[in-house]
Amino acid sequence: MHFNLTDEQSMFRDSVAAFARRHLAAGALARAHADDYPWDVARLMAEQGLLGITVPEEKGGVGGSLMDAVIAIEQIAAVCPRSADVIQAGNFGAIRTFAQFANEQQQKDYLQPLLTGDGLIAVAMTEPDAGSAVTELTTMAVPDGDGFRVTGQKIFTTHGLHATVFLVYVRYGPGTGNIGSVLIERGQEGFTFGKPVRFLSGEEWNPLFFDNVYVPKEKVLLGPGGFKKQIAGFNVERIGNTARSLALGRYAYTVALEHAKTRKQFGRLLCDFQGLQWKFAEMKVKLDAAQLLLYRAAANADAGLPSAEETAIAKVACNRAGFECANEAMQIMGGAGFSEDGLVEYCLRRTRGWMIAGGTIEILLNRIAETVFDRRFAQAPA
């Protein structure tokens, strides 16, 4: 088994790293604390072919692999952690699911703006009473002529304040088999937004309200029976979450490492203290081990979709490694790490959130246990 990147992947890595240093280094701190979505960065990335990496060429994308997209996240985050979100939005999750299942007309209507950085798609999935138990969602799509009327509420929608179109999970009838998804545009009649709320990470979300919103049949992405396809696509989004967690943990580690090489206390460099040497050794082990699990999940993707088991294992490992390394980096740097004039505290806040978003650590451990015992453990009462 080989653990090195191919020559082509190495060239791609180097080109993305050069792009990041050239265009993103100067404004990295300001972007991390800005409220708006970095549309300017999205358009720059589109020009460089960094949006739609995993979208087939015949659909307007680059036709690359999940590994290519993971490499892009790593190199962008190493220079500008905030801009890694643009790689996520332009390659994983909603855009990948949409590109895979959208019909020709839907692709024509929505995909091009997403690939040029002029549009943004968000998954509207979580509800007040349906988080980890997503199959308990209650947002209904009721038949009305040739289309449907959608009524319900969604919360915790990433990019909800900025998205131009929403991939909305809906229920066409009772049972998991009647869950699917529709496309609803910002500004549609009956689609309104609640007051924005800020996460600890600095990101904002707002409640989404659907009051009898009409969705023509042309805007149905997946009808009844589409739930398993949607969740399979959601595994791709988890790869993006996983890659960013690890990349931001590594960013914090790198900043702390440079700090330890130059900062003196008691007349000695910080790196001369054995206690800190052990901290860095532990961080190195965690980051390298988690990265191998991430690469396994991405490289072993079957027909473009990663294994649910390998994705779950990678996400648990990378979420933990990212947060723990950011936390240790902050401790090593003291006040300098805790201050908002650097990005270590930003990395800590973001990596903590990803232990919840995209599937909590606990839910993923449940899924891993099911593969260990080769049986389903239902969480709902009998």
C-alpha positions as CSV (number, residue, x, y, z in Angstrom):
1,M,0.0,0.0,0.0
2,H,1.3,3.4,-1.0
3,F,0.8,6.5,1.1
4,N,2.3,9.1,-1.3
5,L,0.4,11.3,-3.6
6,T,0.6,10.7,-7.3
7,D,2.7,13.0,-9.4
8,E,-0.5,14.6,-10.7
9,Q,-1.9,15.1,-7.2
10,S,1.5,16.6,-6.0
11,M,1.4,19.1,-8.9
12,F,-2.2,20.0,-8.1
13,R,-1.3,20.4,-4.4
14,D,1.6,22.7,-5.2
15,S,-0.5,24.8,-7.6
16,V,-3.3,25.2,-5.0
17,A,-0.8,26.2,-2.3
18,A,0.7,28.8,-4.6
19,F,-2.7,30.2,-5.4
20,A,-3.5,30.4,-1.7
21,R,-0.3,32.2,-0.9
22,R,-0.7,34.6,-3.8
23,H,-4.4,35.5,-3.3
24,L,-5.5,34.6,0.2
25,A,-2.7,35.1,2.7
26,A,-3.1,38.9,3.1
27,G,-6.7,38.9,4.1
28,A,-6.9,35.6,6.1
29,L,-7.5,37.2,9.5
30,A,-10.2,39.6,8.3
31,R,-12.1,36.9,6.5
32,A,-12.2,34.8,9.6
33,H,-14.1,37.5,11.4
34,A,-16.3,38.7,8.6
35,D,-20.0,38.0,8.6
36,D,-20.5,37.8,4.9
37,Y,-19.8,34.9,2.6
38,P,-16.5,35.4,0.8
39,W,-18.0,35.8,-2.7
40,D,-14.8,37.3,-4.0
41,V,-12.9,34.3,-3.0
42,A,-15.5,32.0,-4.5
43,R,-15.2,33.7,-7.9
44,L,-11.4,33.6,-7.7
45,M,-11.5,29.9,-7.0
46,A,-13.9,29.3,-9.8
47,E,-11.4,30.9,-12.2
48,Q,-8.8,28.5,-10.9
49,G,-11.0,25.4,-11.3
50,L,-11.4,24.9,-7.6
51,L,-15.2,24.8,-7.6
52,G,-16.9,21.7,-9.0
53,I,-13.7,19.6,-8.6
54,T,-15.9,16.5,-8.0
55,V,-18.6,17.4,-10.5
56,P,-18.3,15.5,-13.8
57,E,-16.9,17.4,-16.8
58,E,-20.0,16.7,-18.9
59,K,-22.0,18.7,-16.3
60,G,-19.6,21.6,-16.3
61,G,-17.3,20.5,-13.5
62,V,-13.6,19.5,-13.3
63,G,-14.2,15.8,-13.2
64,G,-11.7,15.2,-10.4
65,S,-11.8,12.9,-7.3
66,L,-12.7,13.3,-3.7
67,M,-9.0,13.2,-3.0
68,D,-8.4,16.2,-5.2
69,A,-11.0,18.1,-3.2
70,V,-9.5,17.1,0.1
71,I,-6.1,18.2,-1.1
72,A,-7.6,21.6,-2.1
73,I,-9.1,22.0,1.4
74,E,-5.8,21.2,3.1
75,Q,-3.8,23.6,1.0
76,I,-6.3,26.5,1.2
77,A,-6.8,26.0,5.0
78,A,-3.0,26.1,5.5
79,V,-3.0,29.7,4.4
80,C,-6.6,31.0,5.0
81,P,-8.8,28.7,7.2
82,R,-12.0,30.6,6.4
83,S,-11.6,30.2,2.7
84,A,-11.6,26.4,3.1
85,D,-15.4,26.8,3.6
86,V,-15.6,27.9,0.0
87,I,-14.0,24.7,-1.1
88,Q,-16.5,22.8,1.0
89,A,-19.5,24.6,-0.4
90,G,-18.2,24.3,-4.0
91,N,-17.4,20.6,-4.0
92,F,-19.0,18.6,-1.2
93,G,-22.4,18.2,0.3
94,A,-25.3,19.9,-1.4
95,I,-23.6,20.7,-4.7
96,R,-22.4,17.2,-5.1
97,T,-25.8,15.7,-4.3
98,F,-27.5,18.1,-6.6
99,A,-25.1,17.5,-9.5
100,Q,-25.5,13.8,-9.1
101,F,-29.3,13.6,-9.1
102,A,-30.5,16.8,-10.8
103,N,-32.1,16.4,-14.2
104,E,-30.9,18.3,-17.3
105,Q,-33.1,21.3,-16.8
106,Q,-32.3,21.6,-13.1
107,Q,-28.6,21.5,-13.9
108,K,-29.1,24.2,-16.5
109,D,-31.1,26.4,-14.1
110,Y,-28.8,26.2,-11.0
111,L,-25.5,24.4,-11.6
112,Q,-23.7,27.0,-13.7
113,P,-23.9,29.9,-11.1
114,L,-22.7,27.4,-8.4
115,L,-19.7,26.6,-10.4
116,T,-18.8,30.2,-11.2
117,G,-19.0,31.4,-7.6
118,D,-22.1,33.5,-8.3
119,G,-24.5,31.1,-6.5
120,L,-24.6,29.1,-3.3
121,I,-26.6,26.0,-2.4
122,A,-27.4,25.0,1.2
123,V,-28.9,21.8,2.7
124,A,-32.0,22.6,4.7
125,M,-32.3,19.4,6.7
126,T,-32.3,19.8,10.5
127,E,-35.6,20.7,12.3
128,P,-36.3,21.7,15.9
129,D,-37.4,18.1,16.7
130,A,-35.3,16.3,14.0
131,G,-31.6,16.6,14.4
132,S,-29.6,13.4,14.7
133,A,-33.0,11.6,14.3
134,V,-33.4,13.2,10.8
135,T,-36.0,10.6,9.8
136,E,-38.4,12.3,12.2
137,L,-38.6,15.4,10.1
138,T,-42.0,16.9,9.7
139,T,-41.7,19.4,6.8
140,M,-44.4,18.2,4.5
141,A,-44.7,18.3,0.7
142,V,-48.4,18.0,-0.1
143,P,-49.5,17.3,-3.7
144,D,-51.1,20.4,-5.4
145,G,-51.8,19.9,-9.1
146,D,-48.6,19.2,-10.9
147,G,-46.5,20.2,-7.9
148,F,-46.4,20.3,-4.1
149,R,-47.0,22.7,-1.3
150,V,-44.2,22.7,1.3
151,T,-44.9,23.6,4.9
152,G,-42.4,23.3,7.8
153,Q,-39.4,24.8,9.5
154,K,-35.6,24.2,9.4
155,I,-32.8,25.3,11.7
156,F,-29.0,25.3,11.8
157,T,-28.7,25.6,8.1
158,T,-25.1,26.3,7.1
159,H,-24.9,29.3,4.7
160,G,-28.6,29.9,5.3
161,L,-28.1,33.7,5.4
162,H,-26.3,33.7,2.0
163,A,-27.5,30.7,-0.1
164,T,-29.4,31.5,-3.4
165,V,-31.1,28.1,-3.5
166,F,-31.9,25.5,-0.8
167,L,-32.0,21.7,-1.0
168,V,-34.9,21.1,1.4
169,Y,-35.5,17.7,2.9
170,V,-39.2,17.0,2.9
171,R,-41.7,14.3,3.7
172,Y,-44.2,13.2,1.0
173,G,-45.9,10.8,3.4
174,P,-45.4,8.6,6.5
175,G,-42.2,6.5,6.9
176,T,-38.6,6.9,5.8
177,G,-39.5,5.7,2.4
178,N,-41.5,8.9,1.8
179,I,-38.6,11.3,2.5
180,G,-37.1,13.2,-0.4
181,S,-36.0,16.7,-1.4
182,V,-37.0,19.7,-3.4
183,L,-35.3,22.9,-4.6
184,I,-36.6,26.2,-3.2
185,E,-35.1,29.6,-4.2
186,R,-34.5,32.5,-1.9
187,G,-37.3,35.0,-2.3
188,Q,-40.1,32.5,-3.2
189,E,-43.5,33.4,-1.9
190,G,-44.1,31.8,1.5
191,F,-40.4,31.3,2.2
192,T,-39.3,33.5,5.1
193,F,-36.3,33.8,7.5
194,G,-36.2,34.2,11.3
195,K,-33.8,36.3,13.3
196,P,-30.1,35.4,12.8
197,V,-28.4,33.6,15.6
198,R,-24.6,33.3,16.1
199,F,-22.8,30.1,16.8
200,L,-19.7,30.0,19.1
201,S,-17.7,29.6,15.8
202,G,-18.8,33.0,14.7
203,E,-21.0,31.6,11.9
204,E,-24.6,32.7,11.9
205,W,-27.8,30.8,11.1
206,N,-31.4,31.7,10.9
207,P,-34.6,29.7,11.1
208,L,-36.2,28.9,7.7
209,F,-40.0,29.0,7.5
210,F,-41.9,27.4,4.7
211,D,-45.6,28.4,4.6
212,N,-47.4,26.7,1.9
213,V,-44.5,27.3,-0.6
214,Y,-45.4,26.1,-4.1
215,V,-42.8,23.7,-5.6
216,P,-43.5,22.7,-9.3
217,K,-42.7,19.1,-10.2
218,E,-39.7,20.5,-12.1
219,K,-38.1,21.5,-8.8
220,V,-38.4,18.1,-7.2
221,L,-34.8,16.7,-6.9
222,L,-35.7,13.4,-5.2
223,G,-39.2,12.1,-4.8
224,P,-40.4,9.3,-2.4
225,G,-37.7,6.8,-1.9
226,G,-34.9,9.3,-2.2
227,F,-33.8,9.3,1.4
228,K,-31.0,6.7,1.0
229,K,-29.6,8.6,-2.0
230,Q,-29.6,11.8,0.0
231,I,-27.8,10.3,3.0
232,A,-25.2,8.6,0.7
233,G,-24.5,12.1,-0.7
234,F,-24.3,13.4,2.9
235,N,-21.3,11.1,3.4
236,V,-19.5,13.3,0.9
237,E,-20.4,16.4,3.0
238,R,-18.9,14.7,6.0
239,I,-15.6,14.2,4.1
240,G,-15.5,18.0,3.7
241,N,-16.3,18.5,7.4
242,T,-13.6,16.0,8.2
243,A,-11.0,17.5,6.0
244,R,-11.6,21.0,7.4
245,S,-11.4,19.8,11.0
246,L,-8.1,18.2,10.4
247,A,-6.7,21.1,8.3
248,L,-7.6,23.7,10.9
249,G,-6.1,21.6,13.7
250,R,-2.9,21.3,11.6
251,Y,-3.0,25.1,11.0
252,A,-3.1,25.7,14.7
253,Y,-0.3,23.1,15.3
254,T,1.9,24.8,12.7
255,V,1.4,28.3,14.2
256,A,2.2,27.0,17.7
257,L,5.3,25.2,16.4
258,E,6.7,28.4,15.0
259,H,5.9,30.1,18.3
260,A,7.7,27.4,20.2
261,K,10.8,27.8,18.0
262,T,11.1,31.5,18.6
263,R,9.4,32.4,21.9
264,K,11.7,32.4,25.0
265,Q,10.8,32.1,28.7
266,F,13.2,31.7,31.6
267,G,16.0,32.3,29.1
268,R,15.2,29.2,27.0
269,L,13.2,28.6,23.8
270,L,9.8,27.0,24.5
271,C,10.8,24.0,22.4
272,D,13.6,23.2,24.9
273,F,11.1,22.3,27.6
274,Q,10.3,18.6,27.6
275,G,6.7,19.1,28.6
276,L,6.1,21.0,25.4
277,Q,8.1,18.6,23.3
278,W,5.7,15.8,24.4
279,K,2.7,18.0,23.5
280,F,4.0,18.4,20.0
281,A,4.9,14.8,19.6
282,E,1.3,13.8,20.7
283,M,-0.2,16.3,18.3
284,K,1.9,15.0,15.4
285,V,0.7,11.4,16.1
286,K,-2.9,12.5,16.2
287,L,-2.7,14.5,13.0
288,D,-0.9,11.9,11.0
289,A,-3.1,9.0,12.1
290,A,-6.3,11.0,11.4
291,Q,-5.0,12.0,8.0
292,L,-4.5,8.4,7.0
293,L,-8.1,7.6,7.9
294,L,-9.3,10.6,6.0
295,Y,-7.3,9.6,2.9
296,R,-8.6,6.1,3.1
297,A,-12.2,7.3,3.2
298,A,-11.6,9.6,0.2
299,A,-9.4,7.3,-1.9
300,N,-11.6,4.2,-1.4
301,A,-14.8,6.0,-2.5
302,D,-16.9,3.6,-4.5
303,A,-18.3,5.2,-7.7
304,G,-17.7,8.6,-6.2
305,L,-19.4,7.9,-2.9
306,P,-17.4,7.0,0.2
307,S,-18.1,4.1,2.6
308,A,-20.4,5.1,5.4
309,E,-18.2,3.2,7.8
310,E,-14.9,4.6,6.6
311,T,-16.4,8.1,6.6
312,A,-17.7,7.8,10.2
313,I,-14.3,6.5,11.4
314,A,-12.5,9.3,9.6
315,K,-14.8,12.0,10.9
316,V,-14.5,10.9,14.5
317,A,-10.7,10.7,14.3
318,C,-10.3,14.1,12.5
319,N,-12.9,15.9,14.6
320,R,-11.1,14.9,17.7
321,A,-7.6,15.5,16.3
322,G,-8.5,18.9,14.9
323,F,-10.1,20.1,18.1
324,E,-7.5,18.6,20.5
325,C,-4.6,20.0,18.5
326,A,-6.2,23.5,18.3
327,N,-6.8,23.4,22.0
328,E,-3.2,22.4,22.8
329,A,-1.9,25.0,20.4
330,M,-3.8,27.6,22.2
331,Q,-2.5,26.4,25.6
332,I,1.1,26.5,24.3
333,M,0.8,30.0,23.0
334,G,-1.0,31.4,26.0
335,G,-2.4,34.8,25.6
336,A,-1.2,35.0,22.0
337,G,-3.3,31.9,21.1
338,F,-6.3,33.1,23.0
339,S,-6.3,36.5,21.2
340,E,-8.4,37.4,18.2
341,D,-5.4,39.0,16.5
342,G,-4.4,35.4,15.5
343,L,-6.3,32.5,14.1
344,V,-5.6,29.8,16.6
345,E,-8.7,30.7,18.7
346,Y,-10.7,30.7,15.5
347,C,-9.5,27.2,14.7
348,L,-10.5,26.1,18.2
349,R,-14.0,27.4,17.8
350,R,-14.6,26.0,14.3
351,T,-13.2,22.6,15.1
352,R,-15.4,22.3,18.2
353,G,-18.5,23.0,16.1
354,W,-17.7,20.3,13.6
355,M,-17.8,17.7,16.4
356,I,-21.6,18.5,16.4
357,A,-22.3,19.4,12.8
358,G,-22.6,16.8,10.0
359,G,-23.2,14.0,12.5
360,T,-22.2,14.2,16.2
361,I,-19.4,12.1,17.5
362,E,-21.8,10.0,19.5
363,I,-24.1,9.2,16.5
364,L,-21.1,8.3,14.4
365,L,-19.8,6.0,17.2
366,N,-23.2,4.3,17.1
367,R,-22.8,3.8,13.4
368,I,-19.3,2.4,13.8
369,A,-20.6,0.0,16.5
370,E,-23.2,-1.3,14.0
371,T,-20.4,-2.3,11.6
372,V,-18.5,-3.9,14.5
373,F,-21.4,-6.1,15.5
374,D,-22.9,-6.4,12.0
375,R,-26.4,-5.4,13.3
376,R,-28.6,-2.4,13.5
377,F,-29.0,-0.7,16.9
378,A,-32.2,1.2,16.8
379,Q,-32.1,4.4,18.9
380,A,-35.8,4.9,19.0
381,P,-37.8,3.0,21.7
382,A,-39.5,-0.2,20.6
